[in-house]
Amino acid sequence: MARNGEVSHTVAGDFRTRVSSAHPRLAGENLAAGFLTCSEAIRQWDNSAGHRENLQMVGARRVGVAAVSRPSSPYRKFWAMIITD
């Protein structure tokens, strides 16, 4: 996302394909951009029904979060969270 300067669930390929090596039954992805801290990104996800549903996924056991800074982008920082069982 940071390389392309866009927030997209498909910029690196289909989400299900990207997580398939983990063999999850359940998987969700939350994306954000423009938030400089993790707490800001999480607050935005919590205030969005679809993102909050991922945060509260019943049966979730694994979470990964990544952030990439891109000062040349209007967003400046990109966030991705993957949630799986």
ZIURVEN-V293543 format. One record per backbone hydrogen bond with DSSP energy under -0.5 kcal/mol. CO is the residue of the C=O (numbers start at 0). NH is the residue of the N-H. E is the energy in kcal/mol with one decimal. If there is no record, write none. Layout:
# ZIURVEN-V293543
co	nh	e
CO	NH	E
CO	NH	E
This chain:
# ZIURVEN-V293543
co	nh	e
0	4	-1.8
0	5	-1.6
5	7	-0.7
9	12	-1.9
13	17	-2.2
14	18	-1.8
15	19	-0.7
16	19	-0.6
18	21	-1.8
18	23	-0.5
19	22	-1.6
25	84	-1.4
27	82	-2.7
29	80	-2.6
31	78	-3.1
33	35	-0.5
36	40	-1.9
37	41	-2.8
38	42	-2.2
39	43	-2.1
40	44	-2.3
41	45	-2.7
42	46	-1.4
44	47	-1.4
47	51	-3.3
48	52	-2.0
49	53	-1.3
50	54	-2.2
51	55	-1.9
53	56	-1.6
56	59	-1.7
61	83	-2.4
63	81	-2.6
65	79	-2.3
67	77	-2.6
69	72	-2.3
69	75	-0.6
74	76	-1.5
75	69	-3.2
76	33	-2.5
77	67	-2.2
78	31	-2.0
79	65	-2.6
80	29	-2.6
81	63	-2.3
82	27	-2.5
83	60	-2.6
83	61	-2.4
